[in-house]
Amino acid sequence: MVAIRLEASDVPLFYYMKLIACIFIIANFYKVINSKLTRGLWYYETRKLVFFLFCFIYFIGENMNTYKGLTDEEVIISRNKNGSNKISEYKRNNLFNFIIESLNDPIIKILLIALGIKIIFFLKDSDIYETVGIIVAIILATLISSMSEYASEKAFEKLSNDTISNAKVIRNGVVKTVDVEQLVVDDLLFLESGDKVGADCIVISKTISVDESAITGESKEKYKNINDEIYMGSTVISGRCIAKVIKVGDNTYYGKIAKDIKEKAPISPLKEKLKVLASFISKVGYICALLVMSSYLISTILIKGITSFEELVPHILYSLTLAITVVVVAVPEGLPMMITLVLSSNMKKLIKNNVLVRKLVGIESAGSLNILFTDKTGTLTNGKLTMTDFVLHNNVRFNKFKDINNKLKELIYISLVYNNESIIMDKVMLGNTTDQAIIKFVNSSNKDKYEVLNRTLFDSKNKYSSVTINYNNKTTFYKGAYELIIDKCSFYYDTNAKRKVLDKSIMALANEYTKKGYRTLACAVGNEEFSNLTFLGLVLIKDEVRKEIKEAVSLVTDAGVQTVMITGDNELTATSVAKEIGLITNDKDLVLTHSDIEKKSDEEIKRLLPSIKVIARSLPEDKKRLVSISQSLGLVTGMTGDGVNDAPALKRADVGFAMGSASEVAKEVSDIIVLDDNYMSIAKTILFGRTIFKSIRKFIIFQLSTNMVAMMLSVIAPLLGITSPVTLVQMLWINMIMDTLAGVAYSFEPPLIEYMKEKPKKREENIMNKYMINEIIVTGLFMGLFCLLFLKSDFLQSFYRIDKTNKYIMTAFFSIFIFMSVFNAFNARTHRLNIFANLHKNKAFLSVVAIIVIVQLIMIYYGGTIFRTTGLTIKELNITLFLSSLVIPFDFLRKLILKKLKKPLGV
């Protein structure tokens, strides 16, 4: 229980009526009882009637005391009827859930099917290493992905700090502190500066200002009068009041939004592309497997002349083995792990850039963005109100208080500091954001010189505040909406502090500043009658745009991403800010308001969408509607938000960006949290997302090219009489290069600013483009045919020593396969003719290449019978390296031809 002193203004009008009634009763009791009819019957009867009326008011007033609050029994009844004040929790994933979700990846599904086939039908010594390789690939991919997202979930939980622990409530006639979940409908809350509102309620006494940014995302304070509603999660900035709880728990505005965000999130663009890739690979694998099986059986029957079914059965089983081998080799089992690696590595880089990734695929989706809906306050602007200037009648501007003329400085100081509700307590400034900005401009809050005689606080109805002090005996200073203050002014002070007759040109000047995006207030001096005032000057307050915002907007626009600013500001202010940051550049750019889009159908908005740059006076439902309309057009859609009311749109968007200062609910449904609330950080996320997608494509080129070689060797070599061109142990090393080491190498590709000059990828665009298919088929065929040629060419084998076991030839062949794959890795990482472009920015790639080369050399000279290798001479090794490097000039020629044909290059 807490003891709180109620101020006079907290007491309802009925208490004052009781007090007056008490005084009247005491003063008139004797006269009424002993009255004599000296003034006429009507006088005494009326006096008695008034007397008994006041008695009635006094004695039944105790039963009408609105501040008793609920009794303990009434609390129980209300809770049983309306429920508790607990919001149903959003179930968070544990590590096991993340693992199950990872296994749902399209490529991993193919791997699981291939693994199942091998285990059920062909698990024997000749397949054990391939089987183990698939199992390792699945385990690594799922664990890395799951651990990364689980770590992000844990990091997010540390950021969730918006909980409201307790509330001050009036019950049984006393004010006490209770757990916020114990609040019930009809409870009376005692709210004062700094309190967080624990339930939806209405004000029943006095006026307060509240910060609803946790709900709406707008930092501007709101003034709440009697009967105005206050939402759960709001914070009281100044004043104190009594408020009656009208909704609790899931029925609050906060709770209803929590229900809304439980709808299923859309499938990420990357997963959609991987589904298409998985379908393509499986079809190609099955077709090739059928062709290989058929060709082997036909050739066997024709060559060997098999006529009986008994003789054909072993060949059928062998052909089935070849078919399964083709399917397994065709699957890029390293792709899931590589995708996880590249997402995880870039997630760590983004943390250093003030971006926390909660869902790994969110990074890649950001790179595919077509349209981004962003809040203004705190994202495009600093999110803090700043007083930029004090403007005199003749448009003389002072951007520093110390520069103001000495003759006016005293008057302006009193107007700005004494007529101000901000206070400094323990070095912390409290009060509404407007008054705080003014105090910071003056850089002083000293009020010791003059005595405050009277004060009128600002409220949304009067639209002004005033203070009367003992300056020049008695003077009143006014500050408020410029339209109201200027209208009450008849004079103004010039720069020498002389009073002159005011012309109305000052109104036009104030309007002009408002159009430029300033929040404009007027200051005046006069008497308490609020008329014939003397105009003192204009206060210009602005939420300044971020210093780097123009560069960031330009960067995102050049990347082909349409940015739409959504704000609660009026159309003039919103347009001014949009022009200042370069969002609006011509007359074709549209600025719409909530009322504009409310009147239009979805089809009309679809036609206008490419030209829309600003939505002013927006409401929460506008965001979700715009996201849905954009997605129906096939656009990859992003949304920024910080308020609870932004949560449904954040959940619905392909990429939801929550600000670091956002509410817990907004963070919970987001894919990415921008810790510094900066639009430039979003631009960096887009760049990293594009880098990730390109890295994935580069890896696919490398792995499918190598897979094509391995498939050709597995299928064609036996038909040419070469039973084991690659041993099982050698294949394990090849798989390690293709899957693990190459995945690491491509995961650290540098984010190049040139990627932001490209158009975003469409949602329906395949992950495999024409350039990739060309490189995989052409380069893969070259490598496969060259390896087969080496195995059958006496000319190429003549450069090596010959022995009965062909150990030197097979060592050279194994080394050519490995080194050619290494050289091809350089080809795959860039579409440029210069394969070393930006290579110094990917040290991991160089390290991986060095490791592969070193390990391969160790295998050549020390592998022995395990790896079926024998040491080569220096001459033989040089020839091997030369033959392997032929893939570089071949691919150079391929790129050159494509360039001459003006075919699109790059991934």
Disulfide bonds with the S-S distance in Angstrom:
none
